Amino acid sequence: MTPQLTTYGPVTCLNVTGMGAPGGAEHVSAIRALYTVAGAMGGPAGPMEGLWWVEDDRPGLEMPRELWRWHLLLPLPAVPEPGVLERAREATRPSGAAVDRVVVRTVTEGECVEVLHAGPFSEEHVSLKVMEEFMAERGLVVNGPHHEVYLTALDDPEPRTLLRQPVRGA
């Protein structure tokens, strides 16, 4: 596990913003809405990504998960034509998914540190520590929400997640 510096963005995504524990009702609802709308738009999207933060001075992993805030994202191959998102939401509204929460958003983070985490989400703290040490050695500090790219299904018994942290010089 070797962190590297990379540049990320701009990327156009479908986005749902929320708060709460991963796997909780709001989180699951947001995932369903994203995939429902993406399917109705007819194009490839993904893999799913998440931007995570807390509104507190304590580190995120020390906060109750119910207080975690997030943007769930599905990258799109291009900016949708005008009206495409609205038509997809209208067509999928009868599904019961929270499709009106889905918006188009462009994400640009700039310089980032990233590392591939292989293993359960509960062990991400080990990879995050490696990233923190890498940043400290290079005089870099956090410059935005923690970013995860889910390379496998969320219920995969051997998940792989690309961990990304936007950074800037200290």
Protein Blocks (a to p, Z undefined) as FASTA:
>chain_A
ZZddddedjddddddddeddehiaklmmmmmmmmmmmmmnopaedddddddddddfbdfk
lpcfklpccddddddfbdcdehklmmmmmmmmmnopakklpccddddebjadddddeddf
klmmmmmmmmmmmmmmnopacebdcddddfbdfklcbdcdddddddddZZ
